[in-house]
Amino acid sequence: MKIIDILEKHNMSLSFEVFPPKKESGFESVKAATEAIASYKPAFMSVTYGAGGGTSKYTLDIARNIKESFGVPTLAHLTCVSSSRETVKERINEMKEAGILNVMALRGDLTPELENTDRSKWDYRYAIELIRELKEAGDDFCIGAACYPEIHPESENQKEDIAHLKEKVDAGADFLTTQMVFDNNLFFNFLYKLREAGVTVPVIPGIMPITNANQVERAIKLSGSFMPQRFKSLVDYFGKDPDSMKQAGIAYATDQIIDLYANGITNVHVYSMNKPDVAKAIMDNLSDILGKDFDR
């Protein structure tokens, strides 16, 4: 099933992001975690792609297993940074053979070693080039792209950032998924500006449940996300007690999701960090809401 078909329904739903192992030795434990999350029957699951494509094989293996064993639609990430056209075409063919209908087209992270190379010689430098190639090749994929409610770190300003997003949508992106947000007002403001700029595709907010105080610094480093004072107070108060922090973090994420639903957003993407217990707790908190179509 294509993600865009799921997004065009009016049912409240959750999707989850999982990541493949970095090494073969970790494959079975990661596989078990992703299977547990798939067993909860989310709307779909996305599977990330390692920096530089190092875990691309595992991405496809995990995505295929989720789809075939649990019937959960999967969204396989595909990055193009430092990749040749031949490599990307090979990955695309592998996804087609596996019956993967959905692809998240990303530039990919610039690791320290990649930042110091001559990018002008790369076959791809931006996600839009990958999106165009997917469309021009005639592959019948549903294509997702990433967006930053708080501005892409390499953009001069939000106006420029949104202009680039519109180019990706015009090139063929069917939907957008945001980086993690901890303040829903930032998401709603961003969505308003997108609509004002003529970007009309579905935009899925990304929520990360912070269940460990140590995750805060990493989350800020990865995404540059704004941490509202309400959330900082939660971490300050509960952060030293692991069980309390976990419960409080799940409650905060659940509250964000309910607020998004109540304001007309029907689909929310949760960065699960491969934690089945966290995924289940959030779904349990929303058990009487998920799957319903509220007449608005």
MARDREN-434594 format. One record per residue (C-alpha): residue in one letter; x, y, z. Coordinates in steps of 0.25 Angstrom, whole numbers, plus 5000, padded with zeros to 4 digits. Each point is the difference from the previous one (the first is absolute). Layout:
(node "A" (X Y Z)) ...
% end
This chain:
(node "M" (5000 5000 5000)) (node "K" (5005 5014 4997)) (node "I" (5002 5010 5011)) (node "I" (4993 5011 4993)) (node "D" (4987 4991 5000)) (node "I" (5001 4998 5015)) (node "L" (5002 5015 5001)) (node "E" (4988 5004 4992)) (node "K" (4991 4993 5010)) (node "H" (4994 5007 5012)) (node "N" (5003 4989 5010)) (node "M" (5009 5004 5012)) (node "S" (5013 4992 4998)) (node "L" (5014 4998 5005)) (node "S" (5012 4996 4992)) (node "F" (5014 4996 5006)) (node "E" (5014 5002 4995)) (node "V" (5010 4989 5003)) (node "F" (5015 4999 4996)) (node "P" (5008 4988 4995)) (node "P" (5012 4995 5008)) (node "K" (5014 5005 4997)) (node "K" (5006 4987 5000)) (node "E" (4996 4986 4996)) (node "S" (5002 4995 5015)) (node "G" (4988 5009 5004)) (node "F" (4991 4996 4989)) (node "E" (4991 4990 5008)) (node "S" (4998 5009 5012)) (node "V" (4996 5011 4991)) (node "K" (4991 4991 4992)) (node "A" (4993 4995 5012)) (node "A" (4998 5015 5005)) (node "T" (4994 5004 4986)) (node "E" (4991 4988 5000)) (node "A" (4994 5003 5014)) (node "I" (4997 5014 4995)) (node "A" (4994 4995 4987)) (node "S" (4991 4990 5008)) (node "Y" (4993 5012 5006)) (node "K" (4995 5003 4986)) (node "P" (5004 5015 4998)) (node "A" (4995 5007 4987)) (node "F" (5014 4998 4994)) (node "M" (5015 4999 5004)) (node "S" (5012 5007 4995)) (node "V" (5013 4994 5000)) (node "T" (5012 5009 4999)) (node "Y" (5013 4999 4992)) (node "G" (5014 5001 5006)) (node "A" (5009 5012 4997)) (node "G" (5007 4998 4987)) (node "G" (4991 4988 4997)) (node "G" (5008 4990 5010)) (node "T" (4988 4993 5005)) (node "S" (4991 5000 4987)) (node "K" (4999 4985 4999)) (node "Y" (4995 4999 5014)) (node "T" (4990 5011 4997)) (node "L" (4994 4992 4989)) (node "D" (5000 4987 5008)) (node "I" (4993 5007 5012)) (node "A" (4990 5007 4991)) (node "R" (4997 4987 4992)) (node "N" (4998 4992 5013)) (node "I" (4990 5010 5005)) (node "K" (4992 5000 4988)) (node "E" (5000 4985 4997)) (node "S" (4999 4995 5014)) (node "F" (4990 5010 5006)) (node "G" (4993 5007 4988)) (node "V" (5004 5013 5005)) (node "P" (5003 5010 4989)) (node "T" (5015 5004 5000)) (node "L" (5007 5013 4996)) (node "A" (5015 4997 4996)) (node "H" (5010 5012 5002)) (node "L" (5009 5002 4988)) (node "T" (5011 5010 5001)) (node "C" (5009 5005 4988)) (node "V" (5011 5007 5007)) (node "S" (5013 4995 4994)) (node "S" (4993 4989 4992)) (node "S" (5002 4998 4986)) (node "R" (4988 4999 4990)) (node "E" (5003 4985 4998)) (node "T" (4999 4998 5015)) (node "V" (4987 5007 5002)) (node "K" (4994 4993 4988)) (node "E" (5004 4986 5006)) (node "R" (4994 5004 5013)) (node "I" (4987 5004 4993)) (node "N" (4999 4987 4992)) (node "E" (5002 4993 5013)) (node "M" (4988 5007 5007)) (node "K" (4992 4997 4987)) (node "E" (5003 4985 5001)) (node "A" (4997 5000 5015)) (node "G" (4986 5007 4997)) (node "I" (5003 5012 5007)) (node "L" (4991 5011 4995)) (node "N" (5005 5012 5009)) (node "V" (5013 5007 5000)) (node "M" (5005 5011 5009)) (node "A" (5009 5008 4991)) (node "L" (5011 5007 5008)) (node "R" (5013 5007 4997)) (node "G" (5006 4993 5012)) (node "D" (5009 5005 5012)) (node "L" (5013 5006 4996)) (node "T" (5010 4992 5009)) (node "P" (5013 5008 5004)) (node "E" (5008 4992 4989)) (node "L" (4990 5004 4990)) (node "E" (4999 5014 5003)) (node "N" (5015 5001 4996)) (node "T" (4998 4994 4986)) (node "D" (4998 5007 4987)) (node "R" (4984 4999 4999)) (node "S" (5000 5006 4986)) (node "K" (5004 4987 4994)) (node "W" (4989 4992 5007)) (node "D" (4989 4994 4992)) (node "Y" (4990 5006 5010)) (node "R" (5001 5012 5009)) (node "Y" (4986 5002 5004)) (node "A" (4987 4992 5003)) (node "I" (4993 5006 4988)) (node "E" (5009 4994 4990)) (node "L" (4997 4986 5006)) (node "I" (4985 5004 5000)) (node "R" (5001 5004 4985)) (node "E" (5007 4987 4996)) (node "L" (4990 4992 5007)) (node "K" (4989 5007 4992)) (node "E" (5007 5000 4987)) (node "A" (5003 4985 5001)) (node "G" (4985 4998 5000)) (node "D" (5001 4992 5013)) (node "D" (4986 5000 5007)) (node "F" (5005 5003 5013)) (node "C" (4993 5009 5011)) (node "I" (5011 5010 5003)) (node "G" (5002 5007 5014)) (node "A" (5010 5011 5003)) (node "A" (5005 5006 5013)) (node "C" (4997 5014 5005)) (node "Y" (5005 5009 5012)) (node "P" (4989 5008 5007)) (node "E" (5012 5007 5007)) (node "I" (5007 5003 4987)) (node "H" (5010 4990 4993)) (node "P" (5014 5003 5007)) (node "E" (5006 5003 4986)) (node "S" (4989 5010 4996)) (node "E" (5002 5015 5001)) (node "N" (4986 5002 5005)) (node "Q" (4986 4993 5001)) (node "K" (4995 5007 4987)) (node "E" (5012 4994 4992)) (node "D" (4998 4987 5007)) (node "I" (4985 4999 4996)) (node "A" (5003 5004 4986)) (node "H" (5009 4988 4999)) (node "L" (4989 4991 5006)) (node "K" (4991 5005 4989)) (node "E" (5010 4996 4990)) (node "K" (5001 4986 5005)) (node "V" (4984 4999 5000)) (node "D" (5000 5006 4986)) (node "A" (5010 4989 4996)) (node "G" (4991 4989 5005)) (node "A" (5000 4998 5015)) (node "D" (4987 4995 5005)) (node "F" (5001 5004 5014)) (node "L" (5009 5006 5011)) (node "T" (5004 4995 5013)) (node "T" (5006 5010 5010)) (node "Q" (5012 4999 5009)) (node "M" (4997 4998 5015)) (node "V" (4992 5011 5006)) (node "F" (4997 5002 5015)) (node "D" (4992 5012 4999)) (node "N" (4987 4999 4991)) (node "N" (4999 5014 4998)) (node "L" (5012 5000 4992)) (node "F" (4994 4989 4991)) (node "F" (4987 5008 4998)) (node "N" (5007 5013 4996)) (node "F" (5009 4992 4991)) (node "L" (4988 4993 4993)) (node "Y" (4993 5014 4999)) (node "K" (5012 5005 4992)) (node "L" (5001 4988 4991)) (node "R" (4986 5001 4996)) (node "E" (5001 5015 4998)) (node "A" (5012 4997 4991)) (node "G" (4991 4990 4992)) (node "V" (5006 4987 5006)) (node "T" (4987 4992 5001)) (node "V" (5005 4985 5002)) (node "P" (4998 4993 5013)) (node "V" (5010 5004 5011)) (node "I" (5002 4990 5011)) (node "P" (5005 5005 5013)) (node "G" (5012 4992 5006)) (node "I" (4999 4998 5015)) (node "M" (5011 4994 5009)) (node "P" (4997 4995 5014)) (node "I" (5012 5004 5008)) (node "T" (5000 4988 5011)) (node "N" (5014 5003 5005)) (node "A" (5006 5013 5004)) (node "N" (5013 4997 4992)) (node "Q" (4992 5000 4987)) (node "V" (4997 5015 5001)) (node "E" (5014 5004 4997)) (node "R" (5001 4991 4988)) (node "A" (4986 5004 4995)) (node "I" (5004 5014 5000)) (node "K" (5014 4997 4993)) (node "L" (4993 4992 4989)) (node "S" (4988 5009 4997)) (node "G" (5003 5013 5007)) (node "S" (4986 4999 5005)) (node "F" (4994 5011 5009)) (node "M" (4997 4994 5014)) (node "P" (4989 5008 5007)) (node "Q" (5001 5003 5015)) (node "R" (4989 4991 5003)) (node "F" (5008 4988 4995)) (node "K" (5013 5005 5006)) (node "S" (4993 5001 5014)) (node "L" (4995 4985 4998)) (node "V" (5015 4996 4997)) (node "D" (5005 5008 5012)) (node "Y" (4990 4994 5009)) (node "F" (4999 4985 4996)) (node "G" (5013 4998 4992)) (node "K" (5008 4994 5012)) (node "D" (4990 4989 5002)) (node "P" (5000 4991 4987)) (node "D" (4986 4994 5002)) (node "S" (4993 5013 5003)) (node "M" (5007 5007 4988)) (node "K" (4996 4989 4991)) (node "Q" (4985 5001 5005)) (node "A" (5001 5016 4999)) (node "G" (5006 4999 4986)) (node "I" (4989 4991 4995)) (node "A" (4990 5009 5006)) (node "Y" (5006 5012 4994)) (node "A" (5000 4994 4986)) (node "T" (4986 4995 5001)) (node "D" (4995 5014 5004)) (node "Q" (5007 5005 4988)) (node "I" (4993 4990 4991)) (node "I" (4987 5002 5006)) (node "D" (5001 5015 4998)) (node "L" (5004 4998 4985)) (node "Y" (4988 4991 4998)) (node "A" (4991 5010 5007)) (node "N" (5005 5011 4990)) (node "G" (4997 4992 4987)) (node "I" (5013 4992 4998)) (node "T" (4996 4985 4998)) (node "N" (5013 4994 4998)) (node "V" (5012 5001 5010)) (node "H" (5014 4993 4998)) (node "V" (5007 4995 5013)) (node "Y" (5015 4999 5000)) (node "S" (5000 4987 5008)) (node "M" (5015 4998 5002)) (node "N" (4997 4985 4998)) (node "K" (4993 5000 5014)) (node "P" (4987 4991 4999)) (node "D" (4996 5003 5014)) (node "V" (5000 5015 4998)) (node "A" (4992 4997 4987)) (node "K" (4990 4992 5007)) (node "A" (4998 5009 5011)) (node "I" (4997 5012 4991)) (node "M" (4990 4991 4992)) (node "D" (4994 4995 5012)) (node "N" (4998 5015 5005)) (node "L" (4993 5003 4987)) (node "S" (4992 4987 4999)) (node "D" (4986 5006 4999)) (node "I" (5005 5011 4990)) (node "L" (5008 4992 4990)) (node "G" (4992 4995 4988)) (node "K" (4988 5010 5002)) (node "D" (4996 5010 4990)) (node "F" (4995 5012 5007)) (node "D" (4990 5009 4992)) (node "R" (5007 5014 4999)) 
% end
